[in-house]
Amino acid sequence: MSQLTRDEERDQVLNLARQAKKVAPRFAQLSTPRKNEILLRAAENLVARTPEILEANERDVAAGRAAGMNDSLIDRLSLDATRVEGIAGGLRQVAALQDPVGEVLRGHTMDNGIQMKQVRVPLGVMGMVYEARPNVTVDAFGLALKSGNVPLLRGSKSARNSNEQLVEILQDTLEHFDLPREAVQLLPCESHDSVHDLITARGLVDVVIPRGSARLINAVVENATVPAIETGTGNCHFYVDKSADVDKAIAMVINGKTRRPSVCNSTETVLLDAALPDAEKLRVIAALQDAGVTIHGRVAELEGFGVKNALEATEEEWANESLSLDICAAVVEGVDGAIAHIARFSTGHTEAIAAQDADVLMKFANEVDAAAVMLNASTAFTDGEVYGMGAEIGISTQKLHARGPMALPELTSTKWILQGSGQTRP
């Protein structure tokens, strides 16, 4: 593939955006049965063409390993037949969900007889900027289609072959239904400049959603002139209170840390109530170590109750997600200490507590500022599919428009429709 010049790359991005803008009105008007037909056929086609997908993915994984990509990113990048089936299953779930477009949120009849209502409508052209994870390509297509939007996808160079194959299958599906292939398009990814072109395409792109590392998200949010919905990184904490059932707490912490360490709902810090007996604190840490997790923290503090082989945590490690089998551990003064630690280091994604004291649970739920708060449950439950939303477009950690897992309703806006019979305003 020949290298695009800077001008050629910009022209290509803007041309693809114009094509998306042109076809968007047609997709905003698709009926719910038609959308569902397309989604189900796309799921069938993905499964049927799994060998093509895996062959393309193997090339990406091999290139990633050769470039020294770390294990957590390799895990995000890698596909197998089971993961492809899971991606297809996400489309089936979206097909089964209620269509948000046209939903009446509120309304009434004015004293003068004008009937007014507020209804959900598509956002329009939806730019997605994401890293490594080819499943996002299909998730974005499915959620965009069901909510009446047209996605412009800017995946990473590391997943280019996988993304190109997936988009080809999705475009073939659209063509089968006599719909334009331009309703899902993959932008060039040779340079970071194409991201800038996408996020500054005002008038062509209606919203941009970044999904990936903190650096990627910050770069998009800080430089976009197109409205952006911030999806955040997951520096998720799990607090074990003195009132906790420690056996259950251990199971939840290990699940949150080891189930899939590379995802954003992975537990990254365990906070232990100072009032817990030292033997119970040690049980929590030892169980993590037995599960293959490396402990980081204030070594002197941890050694004080018997922890061995801990590493001194840096300020950066307290503040960021590891996305690996590493966890920070600290002792805090009760629930107030946990809330203070979380307020200092949280990214606002998911925070969890193990406790049997109802007052402690309520205080944690009320005072912790996060998109999701888990009371006696693993952080792994922050997931659009688990919430019953089907595939998600990301976890929003902002406070405007959408917060938490973003699915169909969050990919719509609203408009007011007023129907009168010739009324004029005095």
Helices and strands as residue ranges (DSSP letters): H 6-28, H 32-48, H 50-66, H 71-77, H 81-96, E 104-109, E 115-122, E 125-130, H 135-146, E 150-154, G 157-159, H 160-176, G 181-183, E 185-186, H 193-199, E 207-211, H 214-223, E 236-240, H 246-258, E 267-273, H 278-290, E 294-297, H 299-303, E 311-312, H 315-319, E 326-332, H 334-345, E 350-354, H 358-367, E 372-375, G 379-381, E 394-396, E 404-406, G 409-411, E 412-419
